[in-house]
Amino acid sequence: MDNQHPQVLGLIAGQERFPFLVADGAKKAGLRVICVGLADNAEPSLAEHVDVFFWGAIARPGGWLRKLKKHGVHYAIMAGRVEKAKIFTPFRILKYLPDWRALRIWYWRLRNTDRRNDNVLRAIAEEFAASGIILEDSTMYCKEHMASEGLMTRRRPADSIWDDIKFGWPLVKELGRLDIGQAIAVREREIIAVEAIEGTAEMIERAGQLCKKGGWTLLKAAKPQQDLRFDVPCVGKDTIEALHRHGAACLVVEKQKVLILDKPETLALADQLGIAVIGY
């Protein structure tokens, strides 16, 4: 940490529980947490877990930077999913009207590359660094929630599921390499569904509709060159409930690369609902 402000952490927060784990872990480590809640994504209750909370528009990073620097932030973490589908709605240019920082990122830092997720996020990190704020590993304050190796539940998978795992694992890693998504659904060595912009939750629902007999497996992995500063794949209690509701039998996540939100509670719920969870 910076010698001038060793106890201050910026948090740029999206959806779900991940930002809460970062905030609570950083507070436990003795840091003062200054949080930008991304509008239409972050939970308002996150304000109760940080020292300073303010809302930031998705396409206006200049505002985030000014407020974070005002509070002495030199290091920050991005945590939580941003619902990208909302950016493709009608009248988006009015709702997500960009500031000059966003335009600089989009038309200057990305001028010689495509605008897939990884490249956009790296460009944001470069813009932050140029302004004196370094983005750090988003899991550094919640390592205890990362997936461990092997069977993590008492519930064991059927022998046939191991064939599906071996079949599906190279495919889900290739999906990540292409920056399309981070999860697939498999049964009997057939791909039932693939995650794209809609996210894992909607993919699970689609898999359940396409495989009425159930017994399928969800595989979720990091990208081969996953940058832990952003877009870390996550699962949680909502994932387990959705898998149970739509007939899945097993969840396979990449060891030390996928975050299990509220890990003890999530694994307990998986046992209760009969879902085997494996770190692969």
C-alpha positions as CSV (number, residue, x, y, z in Angstrom):
1,M,0.0,0.0,0.0
2,D,1.0,3.6,-0.5
3,N,2.9,5.1,2.4
4,Q,0.8,8.3,2.4
5,H,-2.5,6.5,2.5
6,P,-1.8,3.0,3.7
7,Q,-5.3,2.4,5.2
8,V,-7.6,3.5,2.3
9,L,-9.1,1.2,-0.3
10,G,-11.4,2.2,-3.1
11,L,-14.2,-0.2,-4.1
12,I,-16.0,0.0,-7.4
13,A,-19.0,-2.2,-6.8
14,G,-21.4,-4.0,-9.2
15,Q,-24.0,-6.6,-8.5
16,E,-24.5,-9.5,-6.0
17,R,-22.5,-10.4,-2.9
18,F,-18.9,-10.1,-4.2
19,P,-18.5,-6.4,-3.2
20,F,-19.8,-7.2,0.3
21,L,-17.1,-9.8,0.8
22,V,-14.4,-7.4,-0.4
23,A,-15.7,-4.6,1.8
24,D,-16.0,-6.8,4.9
25,G,-12.6,-8.4,4.3
26,A,-10.9,-5.0,3.8
27,K,-12.6,-3.6,7.0
28,K,-11.4,-6.7,8.9
29,A,-7.9,-5.9,7.7
30,G,-8.2,-2.4,9.1
31,L,-8.7,-0.5,5.9
32,R,-11.0,2.5,5.4
33,V,-13.2,1.6,2.4
34,I,-14.5,4.3,0.0
35,C,-17.1,2.8,-2.3
36,V,-18.5,3.7,-5.8
37,G,-21.7,1.9,-6.3
38,L,-22.4,1.5,-10.0
39,A,-25.9,2.7,-10.7
40,D,-28.5,0.1,-11.6
41,N,-26.1,-2.6,-10.4
42,A,-24.8,-2.2,-6.8
43,E,-27.0,-3.0,-3.8
44,P,-27.9,0.1,-1.7
45,S,-27.3,-1.9,1.5
46,L,-23.6,-2.0,0.6
47,A,-23.4,1.5,2.1
48,E,-23.7,-0.1,5.6
49,H,-20.5,-2.1,5.0
50,V,-18.2,0.8,4.0
51,D,-17.0,4.1,5.4
52,V,-18.0,6.3,2.4
53,F,-20.6,5.3,-0.3
54,F,-21.6,7.2,-3.4
55,W,-23.3,6.3,-6.7
56,G,-21.5,6.4,-10.0
57,A,-22.9,6.2,-13.5
58,I,-21.5,3.3,-15.5
59,A,-20.2,5.4,-18.4
60,R,-18.8,8.2,-16.3
61,P,-15.5,6.9,-14.8
62,G,-14.2,10.5,-14.5
63,G,-16.7,11.1,-11.7
64,W,-15.5,7.9,-9.9
65,L,-11.9,9.0,-10.1
66,R,-12.5,12.5,-8.8
67,K,-14.4,11.3,-5.7
68,L,-12.0,8.4,-5.0
69,K,-9.0,10.7,-5.1
70,K,-10.8,13.3,-3.0
71,H,-10.9,10.6,-0.2
72,G,-7.2,9.7,-0.6
73,V,-7.6,6.5,-2.6
74,H,-4.5,5.3,-4.4
75,Y,-5.5,1.6,-4.6
76,A,-8.9,0.2,-5.6
77,I,-10.7,-3.0,-6.3
78,M,-13.5,-3.7,-8.9
79,A,-15.9,-6.3,-7.7
80,G,-19.4,-7.5,-8.8
81,R,-21.0,-8.2,-12.1
82,V,-22.2,-5.4,-14.3
83,E,-25.4,-6.3,-16.3
84,K,-24.1,-5.7,-19.7
85,A,-27.4,-6.5,-21.4
86,K,-28.8,-3.2,-20.1
87,I,-26.2,-1.3,-22.2
88,F,-28.0,-2.6,-25.3
89,T,-31.4,-1.3,-24.5
90,P,-33.3,1.5,-26.4
91,F,-32.2,5.1,-25.6
92,R,-29.0,3.8,-23.9
93,I,-27.1,6.8,-25.2
94,L,-29.3,9.0,-23.0
95,K,-29.0,6.8,-19.9
96,Y,-25.4,6.0,-20.3
97,L,-24.2,9.3,-21.7
98,P,-20.4,9.0,-21.4
99,D,-18.0,11.6,-19.9
100,W,-14.7,12.5,-21.5
101,R,-12.8,9.8,-19.6
102,A,-15.1,7.1,-21.1
103,L,-14.6,8.6,-24.5
104,R,-10.9,8.6,-24.0
105,I,-10.9,5.0,-23.0
106,W,-13.2,4.0,-25.9
107,Y,-11.6,6.0,-28.7
108,W,-8.0,6.3,-27.6
109,R,-7.0,3.4,-25.4
110,L,-9.0,0.9,-27.4
111,R,-8.3,2.4,-30.8
112,N,-6.0,-0.4,-32.0
113,T,-7.9,-3.4,-30.5
114,D,-11.4,-4.9,-30.3
115,R,-13.8,-4.0,-27.5
116,R,-14.3,-7.3,-25.9
117,N,-14.7,-7.4,-22.1
118,D,-11.0,-8.1,-21.2
119,N,-9.7,-5.3,-23.4
120,V,-12.2,-2.8,-22.1
121,L,-11.4,-3.6,-18.5
122,R,-7.7,-3.4,-19.1
123,A,-8.2,0.0,-20.7
124,I,-10.1,1.2,-17.7
125,A,-7.3,-0.1,-15.4
126,E,-4.7,1.8,-17.6
127,E,-6.8,5.0,-17.4
128,F,-7.0,4.6,-13.6
129,A,-3.3,4.0,-13.3
130,A,-2.6,7.1,-15.4
131,S,-4.7,9.1,-12.9
132,G,-2.8,7.7,-9.8
133,I,-5.2,4.8,-8.8
134,I,-4.0,1.2,-9.1
135,L,-6.5,-1.5,-9.6
136,E,-5.6,-4.6,-7.5
137,D,-6.5,-8.3,-7.3
138,S,-10.2,-8.3,-6.5
139,T,-9.9,-11.5,-4.4
140,M,-7.1,-10.4,-2.1
141,Y,-9.5,-9.7,0.9
142,C,-11.7,-12.8,0.5
143,K,-9.3,-15.6,-0.5
144,E,-11.1,-18.0,1.9
145,H,-14.1,-18.0,-0.4
146,M,-12.2,-19.3,-3.4
147,A,-13.0,-22.8,-4.7
148,S,-10.8,-25.5,-3.3
149,E,-9.7,-28.7,-5.1
150,G,-11.9,-31.8,-5.1
151,L,-15.3,-32.6,-3.7
152,M,-16.5,-29.8,-1.5
153,T,-19.9,-31.2,-0.5
154,R,-20.9,-34.4,1.2
155,R,-23.1,-35.1,-1.8
156,R,-21.2,-37.1,-4.3
157,P,-21.7,-37.0,-8.1
158,A,-22.8,-40.1,-10.1
159,D,-20.0,-41.9,-11.9
160,S,-21.4,-40.7,-15.3
161,I,-20.9,-37.1,-14.3
162,W,-17.1,-37.5,-14.4
163,D,-17.4,-38.3,-18.1
164,D,-19.3,-35.1,-18.6
165,I,-16.7,-33.1,-16.7
166,K,-13.8,-34.5,-18.7
167,F,-15.8,-33.9,-21.9
168,G,-16.9,-30.4,-21.0
169,W,-13.8,-28.9,-19.3
170,P,-11.7,-28.2,-22.4
171,L,-14.8,-26.6,-24.0
172,V,-15.6,-24.2,-21.2
173,K,-11.9,-23.2,-21.1
174,E,-12.0,-22.5,-24.8
175,L,-15.2,-20.5,-24.3
176,G,-13.3,-18.3,-21.9
177,R,-10.3,-18.0,-24.2
178,L,-12.6,-16.6,-26.8
179,D,-14.1,-14.2,-24.2
180,I,-17.7,-15.4,-24.9
181,G,-18.7,-16.6,-21.5
182,Q,-17.5,-18.6,-18.5
183,A,-20.0,-21.5,-18.1
184,I,-21.6,-24.4,-20.0
185,A,-24.2,-27.0,-19.2
186,V,-23.5,-30.7,-20.1
187,R,-25.4,-34.0,-20.0
188,E,-24.3,-37.3,-21.5
189,R,-21.4,-35.6,-23.3
190,E,-23.7,-33.1,-25.0
191,I,-23.6,-29.4,-24.7
192,I,-27.0,-28.2,-23.5
193,A,-26.4,-24.5,-23.1
194,V,-23.6,-21.9,-23.4
195,E,-23.3,-18.7,-21.4
196,A,-22.9,-15.4,-23.3
197,I,-24.0,-11.9,-22.4
198,E,-27.1,-13.0,-20.5
199,G,-25.1,-14.4,-17.6
200,T,-25.1,-17.7,-15.7
201,A,-28.5,-17.4,-14.1
202,E,-30.4,-17.1,-17.4
203,M,-28.2,-19.8,-18.9
204,I,-29.2,-22.2,-16.1
205,E,-32.9,-21.4,-16.7
206,R,-32.4,-22.1,-20.4
207,A,-30.6,-25.4,-19.7
208,G,-33.4,-26.5,-17.5
209,Q,-35.9,-25.9,-20.3
210,L,-33.9,-27.8,-22.8
211,C,-33.1,-30.8,-20.5
212,K,-36.4,-31.7,-18.9
213,K,-35.1,-35.0,-17.5
214,G,-32.5,-33.1,-15.4
215,G,-29.3,-34.6,-14.1
216,W,-27.1,-32.2,-16.0
217,T,-23.9,-30.5,-14.9
218,L,-22.9,-26.9,-14.8
219,L,-19.2,-26.2,-15.5
220,K,-17.9,-22.7,-14.7
221,A,-14.2,-21.7,-15.2
222,A,-12.0,-18.7,-15.3
223,K,-10.6,-17.5,-18.6
224,P,-7.2,-19.1,-19.4
225,Q,-5.4,-15.8,-18.8
226,Q,-7.8,-14.6,-16.1
227,D,-6.9,-11.1,-14.8
228,L,-8.0,-11.3,-11.1
229,R,-8.4,-7.5,-11.0
230,F,-11.8,-7.9,-12.6
231,D,-14.5,-10.2,-14.0
232,V,-13.7,-13.0,-11.6
233,P,-16.3,-15.8,-12.0
234,C,-18.6,-16.3,-9.1
235,V,-21.2,-18.7,-7.8
236,G,-23.4,-18.5,-4.7
237,K,-26.6,-19.6,-3.0
238,D,-28.7,-18.2,-5.8
239,T,-26.7,-20.4,-8.2
240,I,-27.4,-23.5,-6.1
241,E,-31.1,-22.7,-5.8
242,A,-31.4,-22.1,-9.6
243,L,-29.5,-25.4,-10.3
244,H,-31.9,-27.3,-8.0
245,R,-35.0,-25.6,-9.5
246,H,-33.9,-26.5,-13.1
247,G,-32.9,-30.1,-12.5
248,A,-29.1,-30.0,-12.3
249,A,-27.1,-32.6,-10.4
250,C,-23.6,-31.1,-10.2
251,L,-21.7,-27.8,-10.1
252,V,-18.0,-27.9,-11.2
253,V,-15.9,-24.8,-10.7
254,E,-12.3,-24.1,-11.3
255,K,-10.2,-24.5,-8.2
256,Q,-8.6,-21.2,-6.8
257,K,-10.1,-19.3,-9.8
258,V,-13.8,-19.2,-9.0
259,L,-15.2,-17.4,-6.0
260,I,-17.9,-19.2,-4.0
261,L,-19.9,-16.4,-2.4
262,D,-20.5,-17.0,1.3
263,K,-18.7,-20.4,0.8
264,P,-19.8,-22.3,4.0
265,E,-23.5,-21.4,3.6
266,T,-23.5,-22.1,-0.2
267,L,-21.9,-25.5,0.2
268,A,-24.3,-26.3,3.1
269,L,-27.3,-25.4,0.9
270,A,-25.9,-27.5,-2.0
271,D,-25.8,-30.6,0.4
272,Q,-29.4,-29.8,1.5
273,L,-30.7,-29.6,-2.1
274,G,-28.7,-32.6,-3.4
275,I,-26.2,-30.7,-5.6
276,A,-22.6,-32.0,-5.7
277,V,-20.0,-29.2,-5.9
278,I,-16.5,-30.0,-7.2
279,G,-13.4,-27.9,-7.5
280,Y,-11.6,-29.0,-10.7
